[in-house]
């Protein structure tokens, strides 16, 4: 398990709704979130993506489509 997984798990542990939503996702959707976080090159971008993922999972931010 990579460092980004640990950081993401820590962020999820701090938000019960996001953690619960993530656990309900299909494995392929969980993989999509983790791959997106892992693809960040800069550490700052990784932390931004982790926070965005938690917000999306908790329903605080709409998913942006580019």
C-alpha positions as CSV (number, residue, x, y, z in Angstrom):
1,X,0.0,0.0,0.0
2,X,1.4,3.3,-1.0
3,X,1.8,6.5,1.0
4,X,-1.2,8.0,-0.9
5,X,-3.4,5.2,0.2
6,X,-2.5,5.8,3.8
7,X,-3.1,9.6,3.5
8,X,-6.5,8.9,1.8
9,X,-7.4,6.4,4.5
10,X,-6.5,8.9,7.2
11,X,-8.7,11.5,5.5
12,X,-11.6,9.1,5.2
13,X,-11.2,8.2,8.9
14,X,-11.9,11.8,9.7
15,X,-15.1,11.9,7.7
16,X,-17.6,9.2,8.5
17,X,-20.0,9.9,5.6
18,X,-17.1,9.9,3.1
19,X,-15.7,6.7,4.6
20,X,-19.1,5.0,4.5
21,X,-19.8,6.2,0.9
22,X,-16.4,4.9,-0.3
23,X,-17.0,1.5,1.3
24,X,-20.3,1.2,-0.6
25,X,-18.7,1.9,-4.0
26,X,-18.0,-0.9,-6.4
27,X,-14.4,-2.0,-6.4
28,X,-13.9,-0.4,-9.9
29,X,-15.1,3.0,-8.6
30,X,-12.8,2.7,-5.6
31,X,-9.9,2.0,-7.9
32,X,-10.8,5.1,-10.0
33,X,-10.5,7.3,-6.9
34,X,-7.2,5.8,-5.9
35,X,-5.8,5.9,-9.4
36,X,-6.7,9.6,-9.7
37,X,-5.0,10.4,-6.4
38,X,-1.9,8.3,-7.4
39,X,-1.6,10.1,-10.7
40,X,-0.8,13.4,-9.0
41,X,2.8,14.2,-9.6
42,X,3.3,16.9,-7.0
43,X,2.6,16.2,-3.3
44,X,0.5,19.4,-3.1
45,X,-1.7,18.1,-5.9
46,X,-2.0,14.7,-4.2
47,X,-3.3,16.4,-1.0
48,X,-5.7,18.6,-3.1
49,X,-7.1,15.5,-4.8
50,X,-7.5,13.6,-1.5
51,X,-9.5,16.5,0.0
52,X,-11.5,16.8,-3.2
53,X,-12.3,13.0,-3.1
54,X,-13.4,13.2,0.5
55,X,-15.6,16.2,-0.3
56,X,-17.1,14.4,-3.3
57,X,-17.8,11.3,-1.3
58,X,-19.4,13.2,1.5
59,X,-21.6,15.1,-1.0
60,X,-20.1,18.5,-0.3
61,X,-18.8,19.0,-3.9
62,X,-20.3,18.1,-7.2
63,X,-18.1,15.9,-9.5
64,X,-16.6,18.1,-12.1
65,X,-16.4,16.8,-15.7
66,X,-13.7,18.3,-17.9
